[in-house]
Amino acid sequence: MKYERLTQEQFKEMHKEFINFLASQSITKEEWEDIKTHKPQVAEDELDVFSDLVWEGVLNKVNYLEHFSPQQLFLFEFTDQHINLIGIKIENEAVDINTKEGFQWLRDNLLNDDIQIYTSTKALSEDRNKDIFALIKQGAHITKGKLYQYFNAMVEK
């Protein structure tokens, strides 16, 4: 398995897609029930293959990730060849940017000496999606990139 198996909740949400996946392999509902009962390892393998297909589809579309912690914000942009990072570090431990108030403090105090903004670029590995998945596993969330674009415009000035 390349990524990780979908959760029960995710499988429930993707029930129709899973049925289509089985149908694409000419597996009927009755055959699936038989496989689950008599060949549980084959059933497990099918769940893993489907999970990887879903993850590949999602990861192929990712262009931006964000990762928040109380005093740090990591904004990632993915191009075909690079991961671009904008990192923001708050030196004031009284500020928690995970809260609405803390994030507002960040917005209001961008030029404050307690805020460090830095950028970095790194080449993607041969497996772009695996790079993205590793960041998601560390707590990053897929976004549309509005925060990245906002801070990128500010950093470029």
C-alpha positions in Angstrom: 0.0 0.0 0.0 1.4 3.3 -1.0 -0.6 5.7 1.2 -3.0 4.5 3.9 -6.4 2.9 3.9 -9.4 5.1 3.9 -11.4 5.2 7.2 -14.7 3.5 7.6 -16.4 6.9 7.3 -14.5 7.7 4.1 -15.5 4.3 2.6 -19.1 5.0 3.5 -18.9 8.4 1.8 -17.4 6.8 -1.3 -19.7 3.8 -1.4 -20.8 4.4 -5.0 -17.3 4.9 -6.2 -16.3 1.7 -4.5 -19.1 -0.2 -6.2 -17.9 1.3 -9.6 -14.3 0.2 -8.7 -15.5 -3.4 -8.1 -17.6 -3.3 -11.2 -14.6 -2.2 -13.2 -13.0 -5.5 -12.1 -16.1 -7.4 -13.0 -16.8 -8.1 -9.3 -20.5 -8.3 -8.6 -22.1 -7.7 -5.2 -22.5 -11.4 -4.6 -18.9 -12.1 -5.5 -17.8 -9.3 -3.2 -19.7 -10.8 -0.3 -18.1 -14.2 -1.1 -14.6 -12.7 -1.3 -15.1 -11.0 2.1 -16.2 -14.3 3.6 -13.9 -16.8 2.0 -10.9 -14.7 0.9 -10.5 -11.9 3.5 -6.9 -11.1 2.4 -8.1 -10.5 -1.2 -10.9 -8.2 0.2 -8.2 -6.4 2.3 -6.1 -6.0 -0.8 -9.0 -4.6 -2.8 -9.7 -2.0 -0.1 -6.0 -1.0 -0.1 -5.9 -0.7 -3.9 -9.1 1.4 -3.9 -7.7 3.6 -1.1 -4.5 4.2 -3.0 -6.5 5.2 -6.1 -8.6 7.7 -4.1 -5.5 9.2 -2.5 -3.7 9.4 -5.9 -6.8 11.3 -7.3 -6.8 13.7 -4.4 -3.1 14.3 -4.3 -2.8 14.9 -8.0 -5.0 18.0 -7.6 -3.2 19.5 -4.6 -1.4 22.7 -5.2 -1.4 24.2 -1.6 -1.1 23.0 2.0 -1.2 24.8 5.3 0.1 23.6 8.6 -0.8 25.6 11.8 0.7 25.2 15.2 0.4 27.7 18.1 3.4 29.9 17.1 4.1 28.7 13.6 2.4 28.7 10.2 3.8 26.8 7.2 2.3 27.6 3.8 3.3 25.3 1.0 2.9 25.7 -2.8 3.5 22.8 -5.1 4.7 23.4 -8.7 5.6 20.6 -11.1 9.2 20.6 -9.8 9.3 22.4 -6.5 7.8 22.9 -3.0 7.8 26.5 -2.1 7.4 27.3 1.6 6.5 30.5 3.4 7.1 30.0 7.1 5.8 32.4 9.8 7.1 32.2 13.3 5.7 34.1 16.3 8.2 34.8 19.1 5.4 35.9 21.5 4.3 32.7 23.3 1.1 34.5 24.5 -0.2 34.4 21.0 -1.8 31.2 19.6 -2.5 31.6 15.9 -4.8 28.5 16.1 -7.3 30.8 17.8 -9.4 33.5 16.0 -7.9 36.1 18.3 -4.3 34.9 17.8 -4.7 34.9 14.0 -6.2 38.4 14.2 -3.1 39.4 16.2 -0.9 38.0 13.5 -2.8 39.9 10.8 -2.6 43.2 12.8 1.0 42.8 13.7 2.8 41.5 10.6 5.6 44.1 10.9 6.1 43.4 14.6 9.6 42.3 15.7 7.9 39.2 17.2 7.1 37.8 13.8 9.7 36.2 11.5 8.7 35.4 7.9 11.0 33.3 5.8 10.8 31.5 2.5 12.4 28.4 1.0 12.2 26.3 -2.1 13.0 22.6 -2.4 13.0 20.3 -5.3 10.2 17.7 -5.3 11.3 14.1 -5.1 10.5 11.7 -8.0 7.1 11.0 -6.3 5.4 14.4 -5.9 2.3 12.8 -4.3 4.3 11.0 -1.7 5.9 14.3 -0.7 2.5 15.9 -0.3 1.1 12.9 1.6 4.0 13.0 4.1 3.1 16.6 4.9 -0.6 15.7 5.3 0.4 12.9 7.7 2.3 15.6 9.7 -0.8 17.7 10.1 -1.0 19.8 7.0 -4.3 20.5 5.4 -5.2 20.9 1.7 -6.3 24.5 0.8 -6.9 26.7 -2.2 -3.8 28.7 -1.4 -5.4 32.1 -0.4 -3.1 32.5 2.6 0.0 31.4 0.6 -0.9 33.9 -2.1 -1.5 36.7 0.4 1.8 36.2 2.1 3.7 35.5 -1.1 2.5 38.9 -2.5 3.7 40.5 0.7 7.1 38.8 0.7 7.7 39.6 -3.0 7.4 43.4 -2.3 
